[in-house]
Amino acid sequence: MPGLIASSTDASPLSSLPAELILMIAEFLEYENQINNFSRVSCRFYHLLNPFLYRHDVVSGSRLALRWASTHGQEPVVQKALKAGATPTVYDAASAACNGHDHLLKLFIERGVDLNAPMHYRGNLADPYSISSTLLANAANSGHQSTVRLLLESGAKIETPPGSDDEPPALIQAVYWRRHEVVRVLVDAGADVNATDNHGLTALYFAASRGHIDTVKFLLQRGADLDKGPNGILPISAAVQEGRIDIIQCLLDHGASVRYNLLVHAAYMNHASTVKLLLRHLQAMPDSELEPEQLALLAAGTGLTPIITELINRGWDANSYSVTRQTEEETHFVTPLLYAAKNGHVDIVRLLLSHGANPNRDNHDYDHPLISPLRHAVEQGHEDVVRVLLEHNASLYISEVHYILNDAIPHDAIFKLLLDHEADPHELDLEAVMLAGDPAKLQILIDAGLDFKLRGSRLDSECSTTKSFPIVLAKSNEAIVRTVFAHGHRPVPVGKGSDYDDSFYLQAAALEGNVALFECLKEIGFDARIHCNGYRLFENAACVEDYHAAGATVDWLLQQGVDMESRGPFDRTPLLSVVQNSRMDPIHATRVLLDRGADPCYESEDEDCPLLQAVVRGGNLALLVDLIDAIDRKGNIPFSVLGPQILRALSFIEDEDPPLPGSTLYRIERMLNNFWWRKFSERPREEWGPGVSDWAI
C-alpha cells in the first residue's frame, strides 16, 4: 500500500464539511480502498484521512500497510504504520529479510522482534524447502549475505531452534538454493557442516544432488562427512542419481566408498559414463572383483556391448540373474535383458536373446514386483526393442492385474504393433485412451474389435463411481465423444432402452464443464430441462475448477432455459448450496452464479440464506463481499426481505464468543453493520412504517 497522493485542488463541495463529519463518514466506509479513494477528494481530505487510513488498517487487523512496506522496502510507509500503532511481527521481519531490506530489518529488531521465533506457515508442500521457519533461514535461502550477517550479529541462532516445525537448518537452506557465498558466511560463523534435516540428509548431500561442485569442495574442506546419511542414502548416491561425473570424481578423491547398488542404479538410469568411472575406481581397489552376473547387468544397462560379448565368450549364462538388493523380507533380482530392454540397447537385446536369454523370465525390480523386458521397452517407447522381443515370443501378459497395452497408450506405433500381435483391446484402461484425446487411437481399438458396451459396463463394475463411463466421457474431448457415440455406445433418454439414468450423463457433463458433451447429448434427444434437476446441473457447473469453463457451462444451461433457481435438498438453490460449501468448492463458484443473476437473497423454508451461510464456520470475508456487491447490483431487493437476513447473520455472530479485533468475524460484523445502516437509509418511502425503526442496531 504505497503512500497516498493528494489531489491538487479543493474544488469539491465536500471540502467545506467539518473535520468531525468527514471522519464520521470515513468510519462508515467498509474497506481500506474506499477510505483511500475518499482521502483523494482534496488536499484537506488527504491530510485529515491519511492517518485515519493507517489507524483503520491497524484496528481492522488487515496490516496491509506494514506487510506491503516490508516487502517493498518502503521505510516511510513503515514509519506511518508504526505511528498508527502497528506492531511488527516476525513475519514482517521475514518479508524484509527475504527481500534484503536490511534498513527495515534493523528497525524491526529495534522494535523487539524475536529473531529466533519459529514461523508456522507453509508454501508448496511438494517442496519441503520452499518456505523456511526462521528469519535466518529466510535470509539464507534468498541469498542476502549482508542480511545473514546482520541477523547473526544481532543474536540469531545459527541452528534451527526448537518448535520450528522440523525445518532444515539455515545452512541446508542455503545449500539447497545454491547460495554459495551465504554457505561460506554460515560455516565461518560456526554452522555445523554435518547437521541434518528431519530426514537425516546433510548439506553435502544437497550440494551433490543440486550439482554445485564449488559447494561440495568447500564443505569437504570444512570437514563434511562423506558417509553420513540415512539407510545408505549418501552424497555419492545423489551425485550418481544426477549423473554428475565431476562431483562423483570429487567425492571419490576424498574417499567416498562405492557399493555395488550404486553401479546398479547408474546402469538402471543408463548413465554409461558413471558406470565406467565407478568400474575404474573399483578395479583400482583391492578385493573389489565383480561377479560375472553383476558385471553383465551393468554392461547391459549402459550399452557396453564388448563386455557382454567377452562374458559370453567366457561361458557366462545369458539367462542368469543378478541380485540387486537383499533384505530379510525380500530379494530383488533381475536379468541383464531387462536393463538392456529398458534403456533401448537393441544390439545387446539381440545378442542376449541369441544366446538363450528368456524374454519371459520373472524379474523382481525395485519399483515393480513383477516386470518383464517387454513391458519396460513398451513403457520407454523403444519400438525396435519391442519388435525384437515379440519376434522371440515375449508374452503380452505380465500379471493378472496389469496389461501391457496400457503402457503403450502414449506410443502410437507400439500401440498398433501390440494389437497386431493380438493384444486384447478389452484388457486395457479405456479411460486412459479416451482421456488421451486421440480419436485415431480410439479408432484403432474399434477396428481391433473393441465393444464399448462391454467396456462401459466393465468400467462401471471395476471402478469407483467417479470413474463411471459417463464421467470418463465427460472428461473426454468432443472428437472422442463423437467417436464413441458413432460406434455403439450411444446413450438414449429414459424410456427408450437406456442403460443409465439420463441424469448421469447430464450431471457428468456439468461436473466436468463439458459443453461439447451437452451439445452431443442434445443432438440425440436429451433435454437438460426435463431429464435432470437444474439444481444439480448448476451446482456442479459452478464448481468446475476452471473459471472460464464453469462460466461457459452455466451460460449454456441458461441458454437452454434451465432454471437457475431450481430447488434441491432442504429447499436450497444452487447458489445457497455453493455458499454453504464455499470452503470446499472453488473460490469462483459463487461469483459465477452471482454474475449471471442468481438471487443473493433467496431464503429457504428454514430461513437459511446466503448471507447467513457466509458467516457460519468462521466466516468468509471474500464471499461476503461478493454477496454484498451482487445485492447492490440487483438493486430492487425490498429492505423488508434484506434487513432481517442481515440481522440474522449478525445474530449468529453475537451468539458466538465476541470476535477478536482484527479477526475475520470482527471485520465481517463491522461490514454487516455498515451494510445494514446503508440499506436502511436507502430504503424507499413506501417501506417506512411501524416496526421498521425497531430494527435499528
Residue, then its C-alpha position, 0 to 999 in steps of 0.5 A: m500500500p504505497g503512500l497516498i497522493a493528494s489531489s491538487t485542488d479543493a474544488s469539491p463541495l465536500s471540502s467545506l464539511p467539518a473535520e468531525l463529519i468527514l471522519m464520521i463518514a470515513e468510519f462508515l466506509e467498509y474497506e481500506n480502498q474506499i477510505n483511500n479513494f475518499s482521502r483523494v477528494s482534496c488536499r484537506f481530505y488527504h491530510l485529515l484521512n491519511p492517518f485515519l487510513y493507517r489507524h483503520d488498517v491497524v484496528s481492522g487487523s488487515r496490516l496491509a500497510l506494514r506487510w506491503a512496506s516490508t516487502h517493498g522496502q518502503e521505510p516511510v510507509v513503515q514509519k506511518a504504520l508504526k505511528a498508527g500503532a502497528t506492531p511488527t511481527v516476525y513475519d514482517a521481519a521475514s518479508a524484509a529479510c527475504n527481500g534484503h531490506d536490511h534498513l527495515l530489518k534493523l528497525f524491526i529488531e529495534r522494535g523487539v522482534d524475536l529473531n529466533a521465533p519459529m514461523h508456522y506457515r507453509g508454501n508448496l508442500a511438494d517442496p519441503y524447502s520452499i518456505s523456511s521457519t526462521l528469519l535466518a533461514n529466510a535470509a539464507n535461502s534468498g541469498h542476502q549475505s549482508t542480511v545473514r550477517l546482520l541477523l547473526e550479529s544481532g543474536a540469531k541462532i545459527e541452528t534451527p531452534p526448537g518448535s520450528d516445525d522440523e525445518p532444515p537448518a539455515l545452512i541446508q537452506a542455503v545449500y539447497w538454493r545454491r547460495h554459495e557465498v551465504v554457505r561460506v558466511l554460515v560455516d565461518a560463523g560456526a554452522d555445523v557442516n554435518a547437521t541434518d534435516n528431519h530426514g537425516l540428509t546433510a548439506l553435502y548431500f544437497a550440494a551433490s544432488r543440486g550439482h554445485i561442485d564449488t559447494v561440495k569442495f568447500l564443505l569437504q574442506r570444512g570437514a563434511d562427512l562423506d558417509k553420513g546419511p540415512n539407510g545408505i542414502l549418501p552424497i555419492s548416491a545423489a551425485v550418481q542419481e544426477g549423473r554428475i561425473d565431476i562431483i562423483q570424481c570429487l567425492l571419490d578423491h576424498g574417499a567416498s566408498v562405492r557399493y555395488n547398488l550404486l553401479v546398479h542404479a547408474a546402469y538402471m538410469n543408463h548413465a554409461s559414463t558413471v558406470k565406467l568411472l565407478l568400474r575404474h575406481l573399483q578395479a583400482m581397489p583391492d578385493s573389489e572383483l565383480e561377479p560375472e552376473q553383476l558385471a553383465l547387468l551393468a554392461a547391459g544397462t549402459g550399452l557396453t556391448p564388448i563386455i557382454t560379448e567377452l562374458i559370453n565368450r567366457g561361458w557366462d549364462a545369458n539367462s542368469y540373474s543378478v541380485t540387486r538388493q537383499t533384505e530379510e523380507e525380500t530379494h530383488f533380482v533381475t536379468p541383464l535383458l531387462y536393463a538392456a530392454k529398458n534403456g533401448h540397447v537393441d544390439i545387446v537385446r539381440l545378442l542376449l536373446s541369441h544366446g538363450a536369454n528368456p524374454n519371459r523370465d520373472n524379474h523382481d525390480y525395485d519399483h515393480p514386483l513383477i516386470s518383464p523386458l517387454r513391458h519396460a521397452v513398451e513403457q520407454g517407447h523403444e519400438d525396435v526393442v519391442r519388435v525384437l522381443l515379440e519376434h522371440n515370443a515375449s508374452l503380452y501378459i505380465s500379471e493378472v492385474h496389469y496389461i501391457l497395452n496400457d503402457a503403450i497408450p502414449h506410443d502410437a506405433i507400439f500401440k498398433l504393433l501390440l494389437d497386431h500381435e493380438a493384444d486384447p483391446h478389452e484388457l486395457d484402461l479405456e479411460a486412459v485412451m479416451l482421456a488421451g484425446d486421440p480419436a485415431k487411437l480410439q479408432i484403432l481399438i474399434d477396428a481391433g474389435l473393441d465393444f464399448k458396451l462391454r467396456g462401459s459396463r466393465l468400467d462401471s463394475e471395476c471402478s469407483t463411481t467417479k470413474s463411471f463411463p459417463i464421467v470418463l466421457a465427460k472428461s473426454n474431448e468432443a472428437i472422442v465423444r463423437t467417436v464413441f457415440a458413432h460406434g455403439h455406445r450411444p446413450v438414449p433418454v429414459g424410456k427408450g432402452s437406456d442403460y443409465d439414468d439420463s441424469f448421469y450423463l447430464q450431471a457428468a457433463a456439468l461436473e466436468g464443464n463439458v459443453a461439447l458433451f451437452e451439445c452431443l447429448k442434445e443432438i440425440g434427444f436429451d433435454a437438460r430441462i426435463h431429464c435432470n434437476g437444474y439444481r444439480l446441473f448448476e451446482n456442479a457447473a459452478c464448481v468446475e475448477d476452471y473459471h472460464a469453463a464453469g462460466a461457459t457451462v452455466d451460460w449454456l444451461l441458461q441458454q437452454g432455459v434451465d432454471m437457475e433457481s431450481r430447488g434441491p435438498f432442504d429447499r436450497t438453490p444452487l447458489l445457497s448450496v455453493v455458499q454453504n460449501s464455499r470452503m470446499d468448492p472453488i473460490h469462483a463458484t459463487r461469483v459465477l452464479l452471482d454474475r449471471g443473476a442468481d438471487p443473493c437473497y433467496e431464503s429457504e423454508d428454514e430461513d437459511c440464506p446466503l448471507l447467513q451461510a457466509v458467516v457460519r464456520g468462521g466466516n468468509l470475508a471474500l464471499l461476503v463481499d461478493l454477496i454484498d456487491a451482487i445485492d447492490r447490483k440487483g438493486n430492487i431487493p425490498f429492505s423488508v426481505l434484506g434487513p432481517q437476513i442481515l440481522r440474522a447473520l449478525s445474530f449468529i455472530e453475537d451468539e458466538d464468543p465476541p470476535l477478536p479485533g482484527s479477526t475475520l468475524y470482527r471485520i465481517e460484523r463491522m461490514l454487516n453493520n455498515f451494510w445494514w445502516r446503508k440499506f436502511s437509509e436507502r430504503p424507499r418511502e413506501e417501506w417506512g412504517p411501524g416496526v421498521s425503526d425497531w430494527a435499528i442496531 
